[in-house]
Amino acid sequence: MKIVNYTEPDQFSVKVNDTALSNDMRTTRAEFIMSNDTWVEYPVPPELLKVGYNGVEIVMEATNPQMGVLPVLTNVEIVVQYS
């Protein structure tokens, strides 16, 4: 998912189809070229995904009090790789 104005102190949780994804497994990749975007990625176990509708829930739990602007979610992608 792509978040504008994300900082490390920001805390949020992510669920896919009502199952929480581990924050310990997430990675971040900042893009500072002409923006303040960060891609936050989670490995999603294949058994959580199903054919058709898949629900994604993102809950913001705390934001960085030193930032003058709030983080904004701008994009969510689920990439499925078949092996």
Buried (B, 14 or more C-beta within 10 A) or exposed (E): BBBBBBBEEBEBEBBBBEEEBEEEEBEEEEEEEEEBBBBBEBEBEEEEEEEEEEEEEEEEEEBBEEEEEEBEBEEEEEEEEEE
